[in-house]
């Protein structure tokens, strides 16, 4: 006999009654009783429920941007740029935003460890750990030899740097290596050759009107990417200046593979790798010719011309060498020379070959001959790269390690076992050092080979200073209590030093050392008040900035003896290998942060993996496709990786990003992708001695295998649906760009209820012309809105949870196509297709024009997502976990969504709420610009503007009325609150 | 058929017992046992200490705040010495440990509720928390459920416009 549905319901009803009868009254739904823990003594500057902000310094890369850290109840929950910092002026890049995942990373080393006799890691106390180090150092000292203790650090500048130098002297050693994988030797050397100044200057891209870059990825990793992206946005903005009509700078990028920076160029020139110096000299030659015609000849021009003919530079020859048309070289040369304040910058870090110095020589000369050196290049404010140990010295130091010349090696903020090419043999060298101490917070490739680990605090947990450029002294402070049993390296070094009679330090704690050193800056400040108030003020501001004075430079005679060499290429393969730094991972340090793994690469849109980029025609020839595994071979070494087709790469070139292929480094990085450094030969730049990243010819062969290589983008073509827009600057200038009113296909579907003429209508204006695609907004959104990560397999099913993504489309322009970035998030439609299909009223339109998603109402039908034309709604297919200790980062103002619930961008409603609450206390309405969503806050180029569309004077409504404005897929009458501004393409005049 | 119904009914009984036991574990009805037998009646009632003296954040933050042990000691260094419950406060203070109070009023995590906004709008503490000044042991008197919130929001709205705001989901759902 069957139980019918009716019977079943009856019994179920009885069950319910039974439960009610036996249950515990009104509080059936009561969740477990929580504890509510008060302070013993209340913190002075903390009010629970209200955020406290601390100034700090971003230490994710050597750029040294200023931070403001938002903390709630003693936890750092969000990083933002320090608006008063001279470098980043309030913005952060994608890596900076992800800094929190370094702090809360579950794979951090939780306390000191010692490797026992059988090679296992044993947790020990700090007393034991320091005792062990003291004991070893005493043994070394007793032997009486010098230079037996070596200290390897990253670029740390500031006072920790000087502390380490003094500390080493106790052990009669100056064996100090400051190692950064990107160390700019060729730039320094070119400065010396051209101007007699061996330094790396600061570039004022914002002052230039023509920027010519020979492969510098200045929006990604090069020197100070946020600063330079800001400068670029300013120079490349169509602006009205003093009655001359509209002005807009031009940007030309020359490189073998189109980088994210290159994708923002008005003209991207594809050259054969290693031939950039010849191209640069060719342009110099043309520019000189043009200037000669315009201004007449003089002695300096004549000397340079004869120098160029000494180099054998003629335009046809350069065209042949580089594979670029003569006309292009001529056009660039002429436009460069006729610009008012042109600026040329040389090769980037990783794209540079064995003759990269020559590129920089040509770049400096280009800027110098046009007379804009003082306006666009600042030699008074130089980068702190002078402390970096030149690559050749790093290599010879490794050789000394191999010979057993070092007894104790201490490593801090460096991971050469991963970042040095395998051919340097660092791992073998490490085996010859009897005692290796690591201060790392992570089990990286170097730390796992150490003998003692003394984990340092994360910078967000410690005091410190960092000086990235002349006169910029960043100061950071603990923003919260340390999560684990870590100890600041400064404290460890000072207490170890105290065990030796020759201890030069009077301070026992690093904070005291820092404070007394900081006082050295005080008299120069010329401020009133005590030393203590100067310290407090510096802590509050996040540092202390000094004015610098520009320095004149002139061409030195040394230049005329300089001869450009042909690039040296190792190997006999058919393909030149270009290894480039990743905007997400830098050289690899970001790979343990899952946000960075899951955010698509801005150019390739690949997640969680690395790849071999080849030209589609090459793929056809080799009969491989997306995801096919190829083997690259160079001499004895080889690597395997999946193919990614990239039409914007030279046919005889293959490109590989840095950053993946970690053998260690935690659960998110380990065993993912591959590391191109494993096959790179140990080639150096012939003039400067820097590492030559592009110096090999490799063989490539298909293996027949195919693997999953997940891309989040489906197409580079918006199929005329008006998602992306492009206009030319000429049209804009001529006034022939007009707001197009789209023909609405089906008006009948919606009534006019979207109209919010009264009160507020929150809206956004997004300028595609400013958006570089850097994805900082995406990371900011992950951090702000508790967006979970889902992993590679789920991304493959299109289940990534990002509330904002960067869509890149190739839009037709005068010559071929031009890439346009469209940050896509919930458009907060007036006529929202999602709202009308929700059966449970979980998504609706509120009185301020927001499309609200009520998680508790949502039953997960996913109708809304199916009906969303923008595909911005995200469904929680699983209960995504925030493993210990990532859960500590969760923003308490935003609900953590559960399984079966739809979610999407809210325009950061919690921020709207916070500002409204504050405004209400002051008896006013929120001011324009007071509410800043996380994406807009971090954007280095201010591409995103938020505000009230119903206020005719607000910035957002002024931008929304722009002639470049349009709504994405306007024709379907969704009446979106987001107005995009078409990208402006300022193409070069063809001759 | 009968066998099946019997089986389902046994499940019913089992579930009922399980839920009953579960509720016991969850605390169930009635007053919650606190680590110290603190009496609001003595403090807020008999001695008329204003609510905000201890719950200092109620008019400036989302949360009202639980007094720090230091706040307790402010009076109890002198007041009530020798009483066993006051001695407990001294013990926590001497150990420099916080008192692990049990939460009585617990809103769901997805709710944005600001004490400040309610206090500033002139809502008295008793409106939601009941006659605290007469309770020896605090109990939750209001359901703190959405319907209860909305009823009050509806009754307090001055006009249609304010009603829209006060009834908007996003006002409280975060």
Interface residues (C-beta under 8 A of the other chain):
Chain A: X1 X3 X7 X8 X11 X14 X15 X18 X19 X21 X22 X23 X24 X25 X26 X27 X28 X30 X31 X32 X33 X34 X35 X36 X37 X38 X39 X40 X41 X42 X47 X48 X49 X50 X844 X846 X847 X850 X852 X854 X855 X856 X857 X893 X894 X895 X896 X909 X910 X913 X917 X920 X921
Chain B: X1 X4 X5 X8 X9 X11 X12 X13 X15 X16 X17 X19 X20 X23 X24 X26 X27 X28 X29 X32 X57 X60 X61 X62 X63 X65 X66 X67 X68 X69 X70 X71 X92 X93 X96 X97 X98 X99 X100 X101 X102 X103 X106 X108 X109 X110 X112 X114 X116 X117 X120 X143 X164 X165 X168 X169 X170 X173 X174
